[in-house]
Amino acid sequence: MDVKEFRDLELATNRFAKDNVIGEGGYGVVYRGRLSNGTPVAVKKILNNLGQAEREFRVEVEAIGHVRHKNLVRLLGYCVEGTQRMLVYEYVNNGNLESWLHGELSQYSSLTWLARMKILLGTAKALAYLHEAIEPKVVHRDIKSSNILIDDEFNAKISDFGLAKMLGAGKSHIATRVMGTFGYVAPEYANSGLLNEKSDVYSFGVVLLEAITGRDPIDYERPPNEVNLVDWLKMMVANRRSEEVVDPNLERRPSTKELKRALLTALRCIDLNAEKRPSMDQVVRMLDSNEPIPQEERRHRQNRTPESSETEPLRGNNNSGRSDAPEHEARPPRPKSRTFSSK
C-alpha cells in the first residue's frame, strides 16, 4: 500500500471534477480517477479530518490496508497532507448490487438468478475471510447492497470499511455505539450495542433476501404488512407462499430446489437468536449449489425451536430445474434505506 501525494490525486481526478463523482456518503465523496501510470482508481476524499470522519479514515487503513481477497475491494494507498485525508482503491466499474436491484442499472437489465447467487456467494466468502481467516477478525458493521460492488464478470467486491471493528482473540463481542443502515442492522446489536461477527451474518441474510425478492429491506411505498422485508418474508414462508416471494423481474425463475436453498440460508442468517446463526464459512457451504446443506445445518432444523419454525414450510422434496438467462425488465428505482446511529 502506497502513500500518495495530494497533487497526484488531484491530477488523477481532474481536480476532483463533479463529472468524476461516482459515490457520496456521510463522510466523503468518491471520485473516478486515473493515476499517471494509467491505473484506474477510485479516490475517496474525506470531507474533514475531525471526529467520526477521521476515525473512519484510520479504521479503513487499519482494517483493509493489508488484507487480500478477490471479493474485497483492494486499498491501494492513502494520502495525508495537512487537513486532507484520501483513500485510493482499485476501481470497480460495474456498479453495485443496490443499483442493479433497485437503481438506475435495473432499468436497463435485470440480474439473472445465477448472477445474483454468484455475487452473494462471493460476498459470503469475503466475510468468511474477514471473520475466520485473519487475526484480529474484522466485523464490517455496514453490510448492505450498496456496499457490494460488482466487476465485469459479476464478482462481488465488498467496500466501505469506515464502520468496521476489530475483534481480538478471546473476545466474544465488543460494546460500541450503534451504527449502520436501517433495515440491515441485527436486532440484538441495535438493542444493546453489543457487536460481533453474527451481526454481519444477519445483515448478509437481509442482502440475500433482497437478491431473492428484488425488494428493499424497508419500503414505505408498500402496504403496511410488506414494509419490512424480513417480517414479510417470514410471513409468506409461514403461510406456505414461498414461491411467491421471487423477484417478478426475473425472466427465468429459480428452480424449487434453488429457491429453497437460498431461503433456508437466509432464514438461518436472520435468526433472532444470534447464537443460532451460522458462521459465514457455513453460509458459503450452504449456498454452494454443488454441496448439500452441511450436516450440522440439517441437525439444527430437526432440533429447531419455535422461533425458527418459519423454516418448516420449506421442508420436503426438492425439484431441480434450470435458471439463467438475460433479463431486461425495467422498473423505477425505490427509496433508499436510511443510515442511522445512536448514542
N, C-alpha and C positions, 0 to 999 in steps of 0.2 A: 504494500500500500504506500503510495507516494504522497508527499506533501506538495500541494500545488500553489502556484503564485496567483494572486488575485488578477493581475493583468492578463495572465494566460487564459483564465476562465472568462474574463470579460471579453476577450477577443473570440473565444470559442463560441460564446452565445450571442455574438454581435451586440455587445454592450447590454446584455440581458433584455433583448428586444421582446416586446409583447407578442410578436408573431411566433416566438420560440417557447412560449409558456405551454407546458403540457400537463400541469397539475398545480393545485393550490391547496394548502392546508392551514391549520390554525397557527403554525409557527414557521411557515416557509413557503416559498414558491419554487417549483421545479421547472427548469428550462432544458430544452433540447440544445445540444451543442456538438461541436467537433473540434477535437484537440489539433494542435499543429501537425501531429504525425498522422492525422486522418482518422483517428479513433472516434467513433460516435459515442457520446456520453450523455447522461442526464445529470444536471447540476442542480442540487437543492440549495437554495440561498436562504439561510435562516434570517427571519425578519429582524431580530435583535439578539443580543447576546446576554440578555438578562433573564433570570428566573427560569421558568419551565423550558423556554427555547434553548437556553444554554445547557440545561440538563439533558434535553433530548439530543442535542448535538453530541455531547460526551457519551451518552448511552449508545448511540448508533456506532460511534467509532469503537467503543469498547466491546459491544455485543457482536458485531459482524465484521470488524476490521480484519480478523484473521481466520474466519471460518470459510470453508469452501464446500459448496454443494451445488449441483446443477440446478436445483429448484429453489435456490436463494439468489436474490439479486446481489451481485458482487460489488462491494465497495472498493473502488479503485484508488481513491485518495481523498484528501480533505485540505481545506485552506483555513488558516487562522492568521489574519492580518488586521491589527487594530481591533475595531468592532466587527469586522467581517468574519462570518462563520459560514463555510460552504462544505458540502459533501458531494463527491463525484462518484457516480455509479455507472455500471455498464448500462447501455441504452437498450431497452426492450421495446420493440416498435410495433406490437400488435394489440395495443390496448390492454384493458384489464377485464376481469371476469364480470364486474358490475356493468361495464359499458356493453359487453356482449349480451348480457341477460336483460338489462333494463334500459340501457342508454342508447346513444346515437348509433353504435355499431349494430344493435339489434334491428334497426330499421332497414339495414341492407342485407343481413343474413343471420339466420339463427343457428347457434351451435348444435351440431348433431349430438346424440346421446354419447357416442363413442368419444367425441372431443371433450364433452363435459366430464366424463369419468376419467379420462386421461389427465385433465387439469386437476381434478380432485385427488387422484392418486399421487400425482407429483407433489401437491401441497402436503398431503399426509406424509410422504417420505421426508420432506424437508422438516416438518415439525418433529417427526420421529428422530431425526438427526439432532435437532436443537435440544430435545428433551432427554435423549438417551445415549448419544454418541460423543458428547463433549462435556467437559467439566470446567467451570460450573455450568449446569444446564441453563438454557435460555428460555424464559417464558415470554412469548411475543406480546401478549396482552391486548392486541388490537387486530386479531384475525377477522377479516371481512372481505367481501368480494372485490371491493375497490383496491385492496392491498395485495391482490393476487394478479400480477402482471402475466402476460401471455406472449410468447415469442412466435415466430413464423411457423413453427412446427407444432404449435399449441402445447408447448411445455409450460408448466406453471413456474413462476418466479415470485416467491414471497418478498415483499418490500416493506418499507417504513417501520423501522425498529425503534422509533423515538420513544415509545412507551415500554420497551422491553425491560424485564427484570432478570437478574441472575440469581439462581437458586443453588447454593453451595451444597456439598456433600453433607448428609445427615440432617438437612433441613426439610421438613415436610411441607412447610409453607412460609410465606412472609406476610406481614401485615403492612398494607400500603394504601394510600389514597385511591379510591375507586375511580378508574378512568377507562375509557373505551368508547364503543359506539352502541347506542341504544338499539336493542334487538339482538345483539350478539353477545352481550356480557352474561357470564354464568351467574345464575341467581344467588348462589352462596357467596360469591365474590361481591356482588352488588349489595348484599345484605350485611356482610361482615367486614369486608376489606381484606379478608384472608385469601391469598393468592398462591396457587401452584399450577403445575402443568395441566391439571384437569380442567382449568379454566379455558385454556386454549382448545382442549378437546371439545368442550361444549360449543365454543364459537365455530369450530370446524364443522360440527354437526349441523349448525344453522346454515352455514355456507353450502353444505351438501344438500340440505332441503331446498335452498334457493335454486341449485342446479337442477334438481328433480322437478320442481314445480314451476320455475320461472317467476316466482313471486318474491317481492321484497320481504324482509323479516318483519317490518312494520309498515303497513299500508293503510292510511286513514281514508283512502278513497273506496275501500271495500266495505261490505256490510259489517256491523259490529262484531259478529262472531267469526269474521275472517280477517280482522285487522292484524292480529298476532299470528304469524306463520306457524310457530311451534304449537300453539294451542289448537289452531285449526287443523293442522296435520294430525295431531293426536286424536282429535275428534273424528276425523274422516277414517282413520285406521280402526278406531274402536267401533265405528259403525259399519265396518267391512266395506268401505268405499275407497280403498287404497288405489284402485285402478283409475279413479277419477282425479287424482292429485297431480298427474303428469302434465307438464307444460303443454298446453294445447298448440303452441307454435312449433312443436317437434313434428316434422313431416313423417318420420317413422318413429313410432313409439318403441320403448324398450320392451323386451320380452318379459313375461311374468316373472321368470327366474331373475333376470337382471334387475327389475324393479324391486322385487322382494329383498335381494341382496343389498341394494342401496338404501332402502327404507329401514331395514333391520340395523344396518350400520349407523345410520343417522339417529335412530331411536336410542341405541346404546350410548351414543355420544352425548345426547341431550338428557340423559337420565338425571332426575332431580337429585339423586344421591351421587355426589361426586365420586365416592369411593367405588361405585359400581361401573363407572365409565371405563372403557378400555384404554390402554395406553395407545399412543399413536402407532407404535410398532404393530400392535394387534389390529388397529384400524387398517393399516397397509395390507395385512394378510386378509382381512375381511373384505376389502374392496377388490383384491386381485381376483379377476374372473377365472383364473386358471387354478385357483385353490379353493377347497371347501372352507366354510367358516370354521375357524380353529375350534378344537375340541372344547377348550375352556369356555368359548362363547356359547356352544350348544348346551354345556352343563349349566351355565348361568341361566339360560332361558328355561331349562327344565326345573330349576330351583327358584324361579322368579318370585318376587314379592308382589303384592297387589299394585305397588307403584309402577311396576314395569309391565303390567298386564296389557298395555297398549300394543305389545308385540303379538299377542295371542291371535288376532285375526290374520296375521301374516304367515302363520304356520300352515303346513300342509304340503301337498305335492307341488313341485315347480314345473312349469312348462317352459322349455327353452325356445328361443327364436332369434332372429337376426334383427339388428338395429344399427343402421348407419347410412346416412345419405345427406347430401347438401340440403339445407332448408333456407328459404328466402322469404319467410313470412315476416312482415314488418309490424311493429306495434309502437305506440308512443311511449316515451320514457316515463317512469314513475318517480314520485318524490323520493329523495334520498333519506336514509335513516339519519338520525341526529347523533352527533357526538356529544358526550356529556362527561362531567367529572363532578365529584362531590368531595367536600372537605372531610 
